[in-house]
């Protein structure tokens, strides 16, 4: 893939616009505590701040309790080796350091300050860095030229009691190590047997070779070349102790002479260093890591033309197997900070390698697949390492690093429960994780059969695999097995239809006659003929799923990944509705930055009656408790405590009277505006002594249009994550989702559907 001049101009303009707008730079500082009045000021600064200072003076470890130190990393550079730009100076390096800080925050929730230092002398630079130790929990050295970077890192590690990590060296080495582990797995080779030829004697190149030694490569099998040729014993030109450690006792001098029979080429040098004729000399199934940016040592198409069975990685995002440090540095720092590590040692780095490599061999996450739509994310020659936006990286890699730190004795605050720690990390990535935990725990008490109407959908297939991995439920998918098989293969899923989950094939199922006869018996006096019943049981997967639940072949139906909500609701109501079970409303849980908020009724009743509103409130209260929360239900309207006669206010007031007569065991209040529901002070001014305490966590509206609009606004503009809609009133026998649902959302709905009816309330 070759960039054209026009592409470069477009990228340049877009990149500059990105850095300048809406405000210059990529970082800002935000307060984590309120600063709204004199009381806040007296706590944040004088005199209250003195108390925190005295606690830290008495015990320096308290700095992690009362300041940001325990979650603060310094990204430090002198700008002497910035990306592929070279020695551009400290100031010009600032956009890179800001970008690094943003990646720390995005991928691991770590706060950063970027610090650019005008100091070319490595010893003096190390002194500056060491002097910053009181401020930070760890230091990330960045873009410092070799061999100065070795000196700076060594001095800082010797003098500082916090982790110091030169990412250009060790971050690159860790990701290369992970890619090498999996490349050898694919090639059927072992570290101790391979011959390695490397070009590039800089910091990253040396660190990568040292990592390969840690993983089992024999030093005598490593051949290092730089711009002057082979690094050999006795060479004086452009040498340093780090290069000399890899010197070969040989009379060979050029890459062309040493490449013969190489199993792994490792390039961290410059463009077009490796020629097609070099590749032809390599061993069978050669592994080529051409990592120079933006132009690699050899373009993948040329390498594959010379060796069709080659396994190739580059440093570019437009080719498979991008070796990207972001797979490593946020998570190795996360694990190190969380156990109070005093350093990052070899064992922690190897644990990071193993965690990244294992994740690539596991099934690809639905979130990564969504972020990289259209790419083949199945482990193999073109998928050796996970993608940066794989949300599992934090939990897997950081936990492995923390465990290694504890086992090697460098953790000052060892964790007591690594499983709980991983769950906490996962919860920070999967926003629904913490709130869904009580639901998953309840679902684990029984093995319920969940039938998915749209079984051929990628999201459903991914959800089915997650259900099998994370729950005790048994998924049943409706669809054509050959289509499911092909899609599981394409998406890199381990599950297979008919083997790991049950399948109902509408085109050919032995129960077809039983199904259409059952449907006809239910609908015979509602205009459905036998021929129509037969047609519906061949084509309508929602109706098929509902019949399965009706016949007790499944415990609950999930449908709606495409199509209109009320179309699905019609068949659910037809087949599963009874005098006791009938749809009472749809409840959506919106997970927002400041906590959960439930919205009802979003789909079922367009203009609910007072009786329907009262039943919706009762159902909402029951469901809120399933999430371990105490229901606080606000009936929301344009009217506020009786100040409007027209509109939904009258229906809401009548619903309140119905609830008052039933002696309900949950808090409800209304009718009121949404701002009064969420602001207790405003509500108290409008109606002193009202019965609701604190902010409402359920907003119940008198129109589905209003509820649905609120739900969508919160989702699209406030970054709300939806769990639901939850169909209330059907005894947990059916739930209808919406087309925007994700695979993770389907997993959450399966957990809700998987709760035994006895626990459902």
FENFENLIN-V349046 format. One line per field, one symbol per residue. psi: psi as a letter, one per 40 degrees, with the letter a starting at -180 (. if undefined). A space follows every 50 residues. Layout:
BEGIN
psi->???
END
This chain:
BEGIN
psi->hhiiddddddddddddddddieiiieiihhieiigeadddddddaheddd ddddddddhddedddeiedefhhhhhiefeghbeeageiddeeddddddd dddddddefhiihhhhhghdhdddddddddeedddieihhihfhiieddd dddddddddifihhhhddcdddddddddddddddddefiideeihhhihh faddddddddddddeehhdeehhhiadeahhihehdhfiiddddeehigi eieidddeehehdhhhhfciifdhidddddeiiifihhggeiiehidhid ddddddgdeihhiaeieeiifhhheeecdddddddddeefieihaddddd dddddddddddihiiddddddfheihfhhadegdiiideheedddddddd dddddddeeehegiidgddddddddddddhdedddedddddddeeigihh hhdgeehddddddddddddeieihihhhihddddddddddefidiihedd iihhhddgheedddddddddddedefehidddddddeddgdddddddddd efeidihhieeiiidddddddddddehaddhiheihhhhhhideaihihi heddhdgiidddddddddddddddddefihhghhhhidihfeehdiaedd ddddddddddeefifihiiaiiiddddegdddddddgheiehhaiiehhh iehddddddddddddddefhhhhaihhieeffeihhaieeiidddddddd dddehidded.
END
